[in-house]
Amino acid sequence: MNRIWLLVVLGLAWLSPVRADVVVLMHGYQSSVGAWSEAGIDRALSAAGWRFGGRLFDSRGVVTLDGPGADGVEKSFYTVSLPHESMLWTQADFLHAYLTTLRAWHPDEQFILVGHSAGGVVARLYMVRHPEFPARALITVASPHLGSEAADIAGLVGNTPLAMMAPMVGLGTLNRSRGLYHDLSADRADSVLYWLNRQEHPVAQYVSIVRRDGDLLMARRSQDLRNVPSLRYRARSIETNGGHSLEADDGRLLVELLKDLARRQLI
């Protein structure tokens, strides 16, 4: 009798439609929409059966797609271009425009947001500000969830006379990124990051990929979502080798994480 019920349950699960997923990849500071391709992560996803929908850009306030699109496809992924030197709020506004467009193209799908470095923080800020968005999971790679000492140092330099010389030696980003440095400062009660880490986060899977030995830009502890006060008992973390940049191994790990999320969806 138990076997009969098991067959019935499995049959109903097989007949029930499994919602498709859309993966959105967000680059970090001093990076670009092409970072995922340069690291081979898009090839890893394509080899695992994910269809590349294209790259999304902002063209004078209008979302533009460079690619074929992937509406009607069971598993698809897109990359988006963020103004990486801007403050977190501004980047989250750009992400909002992109995700609003993607949701119109994929009205019945769930979304998995994947962010590298500051892109992971931008994605988390967006989720907190828009809890109605159907984000099933957030995966961050080497993201400064507790802030970055490098941002602290850059912010200090940006407030000295040295900042006046920065454009002359090709370091104009020090001036353009002052707001972002403040947002990503560690343990500052007036920073966006401090506020974000204490907000209620929407129901979703939260996974952080952490460089085992940290890296030159941020400490290992800062990369771990389990150290965020609002996510302490809800997040999980995976340690990997490597530096701060995206690497080919991140693509293979991302594919495995997506498979795991799919299995969790069926349970």
C-alpha positions in Angstrom: 0.0 0.0 0.0 2.8 2.4 0.9 4.4 1.7 -2.5 1.1 2.6 -4.3 1.0 5.9 -2.5 4.6 6.6 -3.3 3.9 6.0 -7.0 0.9 8.3 -6.8 3.0 11.1 -5.2 5.8 10.7 -7.7 3.3 10.7 -10.5 1.7 13.9 -9.3 5.1 15.5 -8.9 5.9 14.5 -12.5 2.7 16.0 -13.8 3.0 19.2 -11.8 4.7 22.0 -13.8 8.1 22.9 -12.6 8.6 26.6 -12.7 11.5 27.7 -14.9 14.4 29.8 -13.6 16.1 32.9 -14.9 19.6 33.6 -13.7 20.8 37.2 -13.6 24.6 37.8 -13.3 25.8 41.1 -11.8 29.5 42.2 -12.0 31.3 44.1 -9.3 33.4 47.3 -8.9 35.9 48.1 -11.5 34.5 45.3 -13.7 32.0 45.0 -16.6 29.2 43.0 -18.1 31.8 40.9 -19.9 33.5 39.6 -16.8 31.4 36.5 -16.7 32.4 35.6 -20.2 36.1 36.4 -19.7 36.1 33.9 -16.8 34.3 31.3 -18.8 31.3 31.2 -16.5 28.8 31.7 -19.4 30.3 28.7 -21.2 29.9 26.6 -18.1 26.2 27.5 -17.8 25.6 26.9 -21.5 27.3 23.5 -21.3 24.9 22.7 -18.5 21.8 23.4 -20.5 21.3 27.1 -19.7 20.3 29.4 -22.6 22.1 32.8 -22.8 19.5 35.5 -23.3 21.9 38.4 -23.7 23.4 41.4 -22.0 21.3 44.2 -20.7 22.5 47.8 -20.9 21.1 51.2 -20.0 20.9 53.5 -23.1 19.8 56.9 -21.9 17.3 55.5 -19.5 16.1 52.8 -21.8 16.9 49.1 -21.2 18.6 47.7 -24.2 19.2 44.0 -24.9 22.3 42.8 -26.7 21.4 39.2 -27.5 18.7 36.8 -28.7 16.5 36.8 -25.6 15.3 33.6 -24.0 11.5 33.9 -23.4 9.8 30.5 -23.4 13.1 28.8 -22.5 13.1 26.5 -19.4 16.5 27.6 -18.1 18.0 31.0 -19.2 20.6 33.5 -18.0 21.4 37.1 -18.6 24.2 39.5 -17.6 23.5 43.2 -16.7 25.7 46.3 -16.9 25.9 48.3 -13.7 27.4 51.8 -13.1 30.0 50.2 -10.9 31.5 53.5 -9.6 28.1 54.8 -8.4 26.6 54.5 -4.9 24.8 51.3 -4.0 21.4 53.0 -4.2 22.0 54.2 -7.8 23.2 50.7 -8.8 20.1 49.2 -7.2 18.0 51.5 -9.3 19.6 50.4 -12.5 19.1 46.8 -11.4 15.5 47.5 -10.8 15.0 48.7 -14.4 16.7 45.6 -15.7 14.8 43.1 -13.5 11.5 44.9 -14.2 12.2 44.4 -17.9 13.2 40.7 -17.4 10.1 40.0 -15.4 7.9 41.4 -18.2 9.7 38.9 -20.5 9.5 36.0 -18.1 6.3 36.6 -16.1 5.9 33.1 -14.9 9.5 32.3 -14.0 11.5 32.6 -10.7 14.8 34.5 -10.6 18.1 33.5 -9.2 20.4 36.6 -8.6 24.2 36.0 -8.8 26.5 38.9 -7.8 30.3 39.1 -7.8 32.0 41.5 -5.3 29.9 44.7 -4.9 27.4 43.2 -7.3 26.3 40.8 -4.6 25.6 43.6 -2.2 23.7 45.5 -4.9 21.5 42.4 -5.5 20.8 42.0 -1.8 19.9 45.7 -1.4 17.5 45.3 -4.3 15.8 42.3 -2.7 15.4 44.1 0.6 13.9 47.1 -1.2 11.7 45.0 -3.4 10.5 42.0 -1.4 7.7 41.4 -3.9 10.2 40.4 -6.6 10.2 36.7 -7.2 13.8 36.0 -6.3 14.2 32.4 -5.3 17.8 32.7 -4.4 20.8 35.0 -4.1 24.3 33.7 -4.7 27.2 36.0 -4.0 30.9 35.6 -4.9 33.6 37.3 -2.8 31.1 40.1 -1.8 31.9 42.6 1.0 28.8 42.0 3.1 30.5 43.5 6.2 32.4 46.1 4.3 35.9 46.4 2.8 39.0 47.8 4.4 40.1 48.7 0.8 37.0 50.9 0.5 37.9 52.5 3.9 41.5 53.3 2.6 40.3 54.5 -0.8 37.7 56.7 1.0 40.4 58.3 3.1 42.6 58.9 0.1 39.7 60.5 -1.7 39.4 63.1 1.1 43.0 64.2 0.9 44.8 66.5 -1.6 46.0 63.4 -3.3 42.6 63.0 -4.9 43.2 66.2 -6.9 46.1 64.4 -8.6 44.3 61.1 -9.2 42.9 62.0 -12.6 46.4 63.0 -13.8 47.7 59.5 -13.2 44.7 57.6 -14.4 43.1 57.2 -11.0 40.0 59.3 -11.6 37.9 56.5 -10.2 39.0 57.6 -6.7 36.9 60.7 -7.1 34.0 59.2 -9.0 33.6 56.4 -6.4 33.7 58.3 -3.1 30.0 57.6 -2.5 30.5 53.9 -3.1 33.5 53.8 -0.8 31.4 55.3 1.9 28.6 52.8 1.3 31.0 49.9 1.6 32.9 51.1 4.6 33.2 48.6 7.4 31.3 49.1 10.6 30.1 52.7 9.9 26.7 53.3 11.5 25.9 55.9 8.8 26.7 53.6 5.8 24.1 51.9 3.6 25.8 48.6 4.3 25.3 49.0 8.1 21.6 49.7 7.5 21.1 46.9 5.0 22.6 44.2 7.3 20.0 44.9 9.9 16.9 44.9 7.7 14.5 42.0 7.3 15.4 40.0 4.2 12.7 38.3 2.0 12.3 34.6 2.0 14.8 33.1 -0.4 17.9 30.8 -0.4 21.0 32.8 0.5 24.4 31.3 -0.5 27.8 33.0 -0.3 30.9 31.8 -2.1 33.9 32.7 0.1 37.5 32.7 -0.8 39.1 30.4 1.7 42.1 32.7 2.5 40.2 35.9 1.9 41.8 38.2 -0.7 43.6 41.5 -1.0 40.4 43.5 -1.2 38.3 42.0 1.6 38.5 39.7 4.5 37.1 36.2 4.5 34.7 37.0 7.3 33.1 39.9 5.3 32.3 37.6 2.4 30.3 35.2 4.5 26.6 35.9 4.5 26.2 33.9 7.8 27.9 36.9 9.5 25.2 39.3 8.4 23.0 39.9 11.4 19.7 39.5 9.5 20.8 36.3 7.8 22.8 34.6 10.6 20.7 31.4 10.7 19.4 31.5 7.1 22.4 31.6 4.9 24.9 29.0 3.9 28.5 29.4 2.8 30.9 27.6 0.5 34.6 28.1 0.7 36.8 28.1 -2.4 40.4 28.8 -3.3 41.4 31.7 -5.5 41.7 35.5 -5.5 39.0 38.2 -5.7 38.4 38.0 -9.4 35.9 35.6 -11.0 37.5 32.3 -12.1 36.6 29.3 -14.2 36.0 27.2 -11.1 33.3 29.6 -10.1 31.4 28.6 -13.2 31.5 24.9 -12.3 30.5 25.6 -8.7 27.6 27.8 -9.9 26.3 25.0 -12.1 26.3 22.7 -9.1 24.6 25.2 -6.9 21.9 25.7 -9.5 21.3 21.9 -9.7 21.1 21.9 -5.9 18.5 24.7 -5.9 16.5 22.8 -8.5 16.4 19.7 -6.3 15.3 21.8 -3.3 12.5 23.2 -5.4 11.2 19.7 -6.0 11.2 18.7 -2.3 
